[in-house]
Amino acid sequence: MELIAGLESGNLDYAWEYRSVAEQNADSGVRYIELPEAIDLSSIAYKDIYAKVQVESLGGMKKGKPIVYGVTVPKTADNPETGAEFVAMLVGPTGQQIMADAGQPPINPPVGFVDIPPQHWRAWLR
């Protein structure tokens, strides 16, 4: 968000930013260009290509990899069924539309890892 403030104040001419941040600030005049998936780190399909790129940072050498977000219901949740309903909504049509409208296109179909109870998968596939 500091970069957006710099753009809005005229202290910056350009900045790297997530598309979702740019879209959420479009009303204030933030414009953006979209890079091709082959280089923008947005697609799991390009993970092998992204991994060929390395950048040296203060924390050492970093390899490129897809930027993805996850959601879970912790095993220790006070209300796991409600959590599962929220996740089902998020990965279903309503949640995917909300995410897309916010400039954050979801992975479709959603991908699950580890031990996902069958009743949760059924909810996701509605």
ABEGO torsion letter per residue (X at the ends): XAAAAAAAAGABABBBBBAAAAAAAAAAGBBBBBBBAAAAGABAAAAAAAAABBBBBAAEBBBBBBBBBBBBBBAABABAAAAAAAAAAAABAAAAAAAAAAGBBBBOBBBBBEBBBAAAAAAAAX
